[in-house]
Amino acid sequence: MTAGRILIVDDDVRLTGRLVEVLTEEDFQPVRVANGAAALALLARRSFDLLILGVTNGLEMLRRVRKERSTPVLMLTEVRKEKERILALELGADGCLAKPFSARELLARVRAILRRAANDPRDSNPLAVGALAIDPRTLSATVEGVPVRLTTAEFMVLEALARSAGRVQSRETLTYRALGRRLEPFDRSIDTHISNIRRKLRLDPGRGIGIKSSRGHGYVLTVPRARPV
């Protein structure tokens, strides 16, 4: 995946220091500032591929950013502030990440947002596949209206399968599309994620949906028909 220029806006020095370290290790180009005023001044001079907003007035900054530019935005929120996350998405955030979070989860969100921004913007739209509904904006999934709790990586794998429903996706393709990296020898992470997804969603081919393995090829989400909602 091509490295991206990322602007981090947060007054938590310890957190931003860790974010810069993690993103730099993955060949991204992070820059950090402590407040919205400094961020807006920098945005007037330089372009970025992604903004990570964690400042107290992040929603107000999001409003201002969206008036002038379409740069993808990842909001950092408190885990208990559900209303804030919903409002951020309504204001145009491309994703929300609740604190505390792991480095792996952060990287998965960043890669997913950058991947969607580089490809078809419709990839951010919710999708219904039989009894399954997924929403990339909130990384949420439901089966027959019942919410299913997935990890970020599991959701990415499920989304990749859903957007290619009915077509076999190789393990190599799923590893790159969902996890943002190349498949390494003896890497069984995709198989583990598929197993967990099957267990959590309790997908039933009898209802017209399921995940089947194709020996030597990969996996396919079997459905009667996939349609955007």
Secondary structure, DSSP 8 states (H G I E B T S, - for coil): ----EEEEE-S-HHHHHHHHHHHHHTT-EEEEESSHHHHHHHHTT---SEEEE-STTHHHHHHHHHHH----EEEEEETT-HHHHHHHHHTT-SEEEEES--HHHHHHHHHHHHHHHHS-GGGGS-EEETTEEEETTTTEEEETTEEE---HHHHHHHHHHHTTTTS-EEHHHHHHHHHSS---TT--HHHHHHHHHHHHHT--GGGT-EEEEETTTEEEEE-S-EEE-
